[in-house]
Amino acid sequence: MRRREFIAIVGGAATWPLAARAQQSAMPVIGFLSGRSPYESTSVVGAFGQGLGDTGYFGSKNVIIEYRWAEGRYDRLPALAAELVSRQVAVIAAVGGPNSGQAAKAATATIPIVFISGTDPVQEGLVASLNKPGGNATGVNPLLPAMEGKRLGLLRQLIPNAALIAVLLNPASRDNFNRQMNEIQEAAREVEQQLLVLRASSEEEIEAAFATAAERRTNGLLVAADPFLLSRRERIVALAAHYAIPAIYEVRDYATAGGLMSYGINLVNAYRQAGVYVGRILKGEKPGDLPVLQPTKFDFVINFKTAKALGLTVPPGLVSIADEVIE
């Protein structure tokens, strides 16, 4: 091979990765900031991608997604948000609990933010109002913690003579913890229900909480809405079965994992809606002009197989209002 031809071939080959990098750098970059863990978030990540696809954006084709996972350690979120800001992402999707939105908002006042936050985003300071967010943030407000009182009522319908009901909460998110506690305690006072408050922000504390619930002979358990607890749903459901404690949870994922009952929004749909909002912002819309979305439908799921294993008969009144029954 002639020297000139060899140089031409090698030179051309060297330009291939350069061209690929140039094409890649031209793609918008989305920051995905989550308080959850990647291994248990497959369904919601897929739903987020579906929402992006609905607006014409597809990962690795015409958009790049940079993922940052706190894996239940909410204190890591500010540093992870700062990484995405330094990466100069076009939009930040702040999901997996209210702490993600707060961390993103504290990290930037200019980069658009699309959050999924179950607590009140106005009280959190994420937006000025739900209809007209203003500023650089908007998103989806699933109202998950606001459902705790309703969940307690459904659990009491299943076990109406319960002397003691335990409540499992994560104290790592202090503001969220306080809001949940206030709502649950208020709902319990109205019906004179005695509560046992259990706290867990680690796997060891989850194990200890169930041991305490069993020792105190609790008649039922309410597992509060929390990304870390949701990420440990299989273990939590297994412990509830081991100690034979009837329990109600925040979303359908628990019931499909073998949990007795769940009541809440369709979280997969919330992530899809967040993906759509991110796509619309990439197309030029301003987050401050996009109203915060709120669910209008809540799903009540009962796992009959689990009820049978616990020796429970589900009252016809509960069956009649269930959106889904798992046989």
C-alpha positions, 0 to 999 in steps of 0.5 A, a space after each residue: 500500500 502506498 504511503 499516501 493511501 495509507 495516510 488517507 485511510 488512517 486520517 479518514 478513520 480518525 475523523 469517524 469518532 470526531 464526527 460522531 462526537 460532533 453529532 452527539 454534542 449537537 443533541 440536547 442533553 436531559 438530566 434525570 435526577 431521581 431519589 430512587 434506584 435504577 434497578 427497580 425503576 425500569 417501568 417508570 423510566 420506560 414510561 418517561 421515555 415513552 412520553 419523550 417519544 410522544 414528542 419526537 425525542 428518543 434516547 441516543 437517537 436525537 437526545 442524550 439522557 444523563 441519569 443520576 440516582 440517589 438510591 434512597 439517600 436523599 442527602 446526595 441529591 444536591 450534589 447530583 443536581 449540581 453535577 447536572 447543572 455543571 453538565 449544562 443540561 437542557 432540562 432537568 427531570 427531577 423525579 423520585 420524591 419531592 427532595 429531587 425537585 427541591 435539590 434541582 430548584 436550589 441548584 439552578 434558577 435558569 435551567 428548566 425543571 420538570 418535577 414529579 412531586 407528591 407534596 404541594 409544589 407551591 408550599 415547597 417553593 417550586 412554583 408560584 401557582 399550579 396554573 401559572 408556575 412562573 419561573 423555571 419549573 413545572 411538572 406533575 403533582 401526584 398528591 401521594 402523601 395527601 392520600 394517607 388518610 384515605 389509605 387508613 380509612 380503606 385499611 380500617 374497612 378491611 379490619 374494622 376492629 383493629 385495636 392498633 394500626 402501625 404506620 411506616 414512614 421514612 424520616 429522612 425527608 423531614 418535610 414530607 415526614 411531617 406532612 404525612 404524620 399530620 394527615 395520618 394522625 388527624 385521620 386517626 383522631 377522627 375515628 379514635 384509632 390508636 397508631 404505632 409510628 414506625 420509622 425506617 430510612 435503611 434496610 436494617 430499620 425496615 427489618 426492625 420496624 416489622 419486628 416491633 410491629 409484630 412484638 406489639 401485635 399490630 392488627 394492620 400496617 400503612 406503608 406511607 408514600 416514599 421513594 426509598 420504601 417503594 424501592 424496597 417494596 419486595 422486601 416490605 411485602 415479604 416481611 408483611 407476609 412473614 409476620 402476617 400483617 395486613 397492609 396497604 400501600 401507595 401504588 399498584 407496584 406493591 400489590 403486584 409484588 404481593 402486597 394486600 392493597 394499594 391506593 393511589 395514582 398511576 405512577 407510570 402515567 405520571 412519569 409519561 406525562 413528565 416525559 411529554 413536558 420535557 419534550 415540549 420544553 425542548 421544542 421551545 415551550 417555557 416551563 413557567 407557562 405549562 400548568 402543573 398537572 394533577 391526577 383526576 383518577 386514583 386506583 384501588 387494587 386488592 390482591 385476593 391471593 394475599 388476602 386468602 393467605 392472611 385468612 381475610 375475607 374482603 368485605 363486598 363494599 371494598 370489592 365493589 369500589 376496587 379498580 382492580 382485583 388480583 386473583 
